[in-house]
Amino acid sequence: MSSNATPTLNQATSHSEAPAAHAEPRPLRILFHINDFGKGGTETSLLAWLNALDRRHFAPAVSVAYPTDDLEFWQAHSFPADVPVHVLAPSPWMHRTHQITRRRKLKGGLKLYHKLLTYAAVRPLAAMRFKRIAQQFDIVCDYDFSLRHLAGRCGVPVVGVSHFSLGERLGKRGARFLAQRLAQYRRYAAVGVLTPDMAREADALFGQALKVVEMPNVIDIAKLRRAASEPVDVPAHPYIVSVARLDEGQKDHATLLRAFAEVCRNASDRIDLMLIGEGRDRAKLEDLARELGIEERVRFLGFCANPFPYIRHAQMLVLSSRYEGFGMVLGEAMAIGTPVISADCPTGPRDLLDGGNAGLLVPPGDVGAMAAAMQRLLTDSALRAAQIERASMKIAAFAPERASERMLQLARQVLTV
């Protein structure tokens, strides 16, 4: 809705029609935008929102800049049937080189051609299309901050969402870069962050210049438990599981592998490790497993559309990241009833694990501490039971009904400005 819109949510109407007398309040039309769909945590958290929003209050839709094979995959498996998808660059000439860049790094003339095509033609045309589509909605949720140049200029309020530690992503950049980012972020009606720690980071970086709101991910406990009950071929031996993209710049599986090697050396019984996820550093991690002599105990499963049965049967889930936003997989494991260990990285894990009461926290990159934590959970049944109970209580705060309430409150705040 534009800045001249009627100020309350229940009175929100289309841009061209006034409400009929005594008409029932219609659902809020909310458009979620993401540049393109992959198979990461941002995409799965967006799908959770699309499935969780109460349809009495919301009519959600999605826009993507570029089509991808992963988008088709998610549409076939997880998209709600009532959620339309708008593609801003639908023609092959608009998205072909983008598809290539997702698979490999461009070089030479093809790289130059891609840049010229993108900035001279594709982005302007996609922006025009987005502005037309946005007029059909009351509010836009920019789910990956890819609308920074359009926010405040498309006739409806836009809420931007940060999924990663602002301190890690922005805190080490110079003052000029931060000033530029602040100018872009101020175009948003609000900036959503996933955790209280992210809110503290935003305050430290930008002070009171932004309207920052907490917008944690949705965790549908009942749905996760149904998915976790599906049959699956699990390893014959007890195992530890990690579900994360194989990207050493963020996820730091090297620390996990080294810690697991220590556990294997000290354990009296066999324990295996299952890594679920795909990424550019898979070959490097496979080499490290061989160097550590644990290749027979480490299983690289690759991407899995439903990792939850594997999580359910695991002795524990371990997240070894250097930084996070929310740490969605931790919450998913907690909902299923699997104990968790996480690097105490910025941001998310400490808040989600209630300061260590609902899961074990270890210093990022600390092989010895991670190995000791894994050994504790493998041998201390009382600790496991206590963690599972505390995690169950903590995770209830992220249930779909509470998420819908938070989104409704945010929409009302934005639409009354």
Rosetta blueprint (number, residue, H / E / L):
1 M L
2 S L
3 S L
4 N L
5 A L
6 T L
7 P L
8 T L
9 L H
10 N H
11 Q H
12 A L
13 T L
14 S L
15 H L
16 S L
17 E L
18 A L
19 P L
20 A L
21 A L
22 H L
23 A L
24 E L
25 P L
26 R L
27 P L
28 L E
29 R E
30 I E
31 L E
32 F E
33 H E
34 I E
35 N L
36 D L
37 F L
38 G L
39 K L
40 G L
41 G H
42 T H
43 E H
44 T H
45 S H
46 L H
47 L H
48 A H
49 W H
50 L H
51 N H
52 A H
53 L L
54 D L
55 R L
56 R L
57 H L
58 F E
59 A E
60 P E
61 A E
62 V E
63 S E
64 V E
65 A L
66 Y L
67 P L
68 T L
69 D H
70 D H
71 L H
72 E H
73 F H
74 W H
75 Q H
76 A H
77 H H
78 S L
79 F L
80 P L
81 A L
82 D L
83 V L
84 P L
85 V E
86 H E
87 V E
88 L L
89 A L
90 P L
91 S L
92 P H
93 W H
94 M H
95 H H
96 R H
97 T H
98 H H
99 Q H
100 I H
101 T H
102 R H
103 R H
104 R L
105 K L
106 L L
107 K L
108 G H
109 G H
110 L H
111 K H
112 L H
113 Y H
114 H H
115 K H
116 L H
117 L H
118 T H
119 Y H
120 A H
121 A H
122 V H
123 R H
124 P H
125 L H
126 A H
127 A H
128 M H
129 R H
130 F H
131 K H
132 R H
133 I H
134 A H
135 Q L
136 Q L
137 F L
138 D L
139 I E
140 V E
141 C E
142 D E
143 Y L
144 D L
145 F L
146 S L
147 L L
148 R L
149 H L
150 L L
151 A L
152 G L
153 R L
154 C L
155 G L
156 V L
157 P L
158 V E
159 V E
160 G E
161 V E
162 S L
163 H L
164 F L
165 S L
166 L H
167 G H
168 E H
169 R H
170 L H
171 G L
172 K L
173 R L
174 G L
175 A H
176 R H
177 F H
178 L H
179 A H
180 Q H
181 R H
182 L H
183 A H
184 Q H
185 Y H
186 R L
187 R L
188 Y L
189 A L
190 A E
191 V E
192 G E
193 V E
194 L L
195 T L
196 P H
197 D H
198 M H
199 A H
200 R H
201 E H
202 A H
203 D H
204 A H
205 L H
206 F H
207 G L
208 Q L
209 A L
210 L L
211 K L
212 V E
213 V E
214 E E
215 M L
216 P L
217 N L
218 V L
219 I L
220 D L
221 I H
222 A H
223 K H
224 L H
225 R H
226 R H
227 A H
228 A H
229 S L
230 E L
231 P L
232 V L
233 D L
234 V L
235 P L
236 A L
237 H L
238 P L
239 Y E
240 I E
241 V E
242 S E
243 V E
244 A L
245 R L
246 L L
247 D L
248 E L
249 G L
250 Q L
251 K L
252 D L
253 H H
254 A H
255 T H
256 L H
257 L H
258 R H
259 A H
260 F H
261 A H
262 E H
263 V H
264 C H
265 R H
266 N H
267 A L
268 S L
269 D L
270 R L
271 I L
272 D E
273 L E
274 M E
275 L E
276 I E
277 G E
278 E L
279 G L
280 R L
281 D L
282 R H
283 A H
284 K H
285 L H
286 E H
287 D H
288 L H
289 A H
290 R H
291 E H
292 L L
293 G L
294 I L
295 E L
296 E L
297 R L
298 V E
299 R E
300 F E
301 L E
302 G E
303 F L
304 C L
305 A L
306 N L
307 P L
308 F H
309 P H
310 Y H
311 I H
312 R H
313 H H
314 A L
315 Q L
316 M E
317 L E
318 V E
319 L E
320 S L
321 S L
322 R L
323 Y L
324 E L
325 G L
326 F L
327 G L
328 M H
329 V H
330 L H
331 G H
332 E H
333 A H
334 M H
335 A H
336 I H
337 G L
338 T L
339 P L
340 V E
341 I E
342 S E
343 A E
344 D L
345 C L
346 P L
347 T L
348 G L
349 P H
350 R H
351 D H
352 L H
353 L L
354 D H
355 G H
356 G H
357 N L
358 A L
359 G L
360 L E
361 L E
362 V E
363 P L
364 P L
365 G L
366 D L
367 V H
368 G H
369 A H
370 M H
371 A H
372 A H
373 A H
374 M H
375 Q H
376 R H
377 L H
378 L H
379 T H
380 D L
381 S H
382 A H
383 L H
384 R H
385 A H
386 A H
387 Q H
388 I H
389 E H
390 R H
391 A H
392 S H
393 M H
394 K H
395 I H
396 A H
397 A H
398 F H
399 A L
400 P H
401 E H
402 R H
403 A H
404 S H
405 E H
406 R H
407 M H
408 L H
409 Q H
410 L H
411 A H
412 R H
413 Q H
414 V H
415 L H
416 T L
417 V L
